Amino acid sequence: MPLTLHEAVVPSWLQLLNAGHGWLDKAAASGIAEEELLSARLIENMLPFSYQVKSMTVHSRAAIEGVRAGVFSPDMTPPPESLAELRAKVDEAIAYLEALSPEELDSSAGRDMRFEVGTKRLDFTVQDFLLSFSQPNFYFHATTAYGILRMKGVGVGKLDYLGRLRLRQG
């Protein structure tokens, strides 16, 4: 049985967004100054932890908003300034995705949409946008956020990254 577009993206986004809750909880309990964590980077020319978590929501929730509008532009607003604000942003993305009808997303497959930033424009179909642009970006930012926490000494491990697995029932 082939996967639907919804099955190919939304459950995995939800898995890692929910796992992100655990990362933020462990970060808050780590004893490391919040500002130090929020501004931490893997390397100087990479954006900070707060941006990485924000971008997980951009490349999930905002990607679906872009699908609905037919155009996606990156969110250029500053990232949240506290772990609590990051958690709220993740909560909003989770609630949004949980409310998304699989039928709505699946029926959008094949439609045209585009990515726009400044004068740059990339034309996609909905499924190519989600599978070749937003999904890889989502995983990049999730992995980077997780890696920053590891680098800073927050006690997260591989199982924390994976979150709740979707195990076979029965």
N, C-alpha and C positions, 0 to 999 in steps of 0.2 A: 504494500500500500504506500503510495507516495505521500510525502509530507505536504501539509498545506503551508502557505506563507506564514500564517499565524503560528503554527507549530514550530516552524523553523527559526523564529526569532523571539517571540514573546516569552515563552517559558524559560528560556535561558537568561534573558534579561532579568526576569523576575527572580530567578535563582541567585544571580550575582548581586542584584540590588538588595535583596534580603540578606545575603551574606555580608554586604556592606554595612548593614546595621551592626552586625557583630564586630566588624573591624572598628567602627566608630565607638562602640561601647568599650572595646579593649583599649583604644587610643585614649578615651576619657579616663579610664581607670589606671593608665600606665604610670602616672606620676610625672610624665613629661609635660612641660608647659604647653598649653594649648596653642599659643602663637607659634612656638617652635615647630609643632606638628603641622599646623595649617600652612606655614610658609616653607616647609621642607621640600627640597628638590633632589632628584637623583644626581643632577649636574646643573651647573649655573644657567645654561641656556634652555633648560626645560622648565615648564610651568609648574607651580607648586601643588602640593597635596590637595588644597582646597579646590583648585581648578580641575584637578583630575577627577575628584568625586563629582563636582558639578557637571563635568563632561559626560559622566555615566548617565546622568539624567537627560542631558542634551541629546545624546545619541540613542536614547530609547524614547522617552516621552515626547520630546520635541521633534524627533524623527517622525513619529506618528502624526503629530500636528502638521508637519511638513507634507506628509502623504495626503492628509485631508485637504490642505491648501493647494497642493500641486507644486509647492516650492519650499525649499529648506534653505535657511541662512543661519550661520552659526550665531549663537547667543554670545554677544560681546560684552554683556554686563559683568561687573566684577563678581568673583565667586563669594559665597557666604563667608562671614567673618568669624564664625564660631562652629564648634562641632555640633551644637544643638541646631544651628541653622542648616548645616549640611544634612543632618539627620532629617529635618523637616522637608528639605528638597528631595531627598531619597524617598521619604514617605509619600510625597505628592506624586512622584513618578510611579511608585508601586500602585497606588490607588488608581491612577489614570490607566495604567496597563491592565489592571485587574478588571476595570470597567469596560475595556475595549472588547467589542464583539468580534469573535473569530470570523464571522460571516462578513462583517464590514471590511476587515483587513484583507481577507481572501478575495473579496469581490473587487478590490482595488488593483489586484495584480494585472499587469499589462498596460495600465494607464501610464501616460507620460507624466513626468515630474522633473524638476530641475533643482540643482544646487546653485546658489548664487552667493558670492561674497565680492563686494566691490564691483569691478568690471568682469570678474571671472564668472563663467557660467558653464555648468556641466549638465548635459541632458541625459536622463535615465528613464527607464521604466520603473515603476514602484518597486518591483521585486529586485531589480538590479541595484537600485539606490539602497534598499534595506540590507541586502545580502553582500554587496561589494563595497559599500561606503559606511553606512551607519553601524552595522554589526562589527566590522573590523575596528572601527574607531572606538566603539563601546568597549571591546575587549582590551584594546591598547590602554585606554584610560583606567579601566578597572585594574589591570595588571600593574600599571605604573603606580596607582594609589596604594595597592597592596605592597609593592616593592618599597615604596617610600616608608611605609610603616615598619616593615622588616628592617630596613636600613637604620631607622631611628631607635630600634630596640623594642618596639611594641610586640608583645607576645602573640603574634598571629602565625599560623602554620598553614600548610596546604589544605587541610580540612576546613579551616576558616575561609580560605579563598573559594573552595568549591561550594560551601553552603550546603543546603538541604538537597540531597540527590533525589531524583525522581525514580524511585525503585519500582520494580514490577509488583503489582498488587495481585495477591491470590496465589 
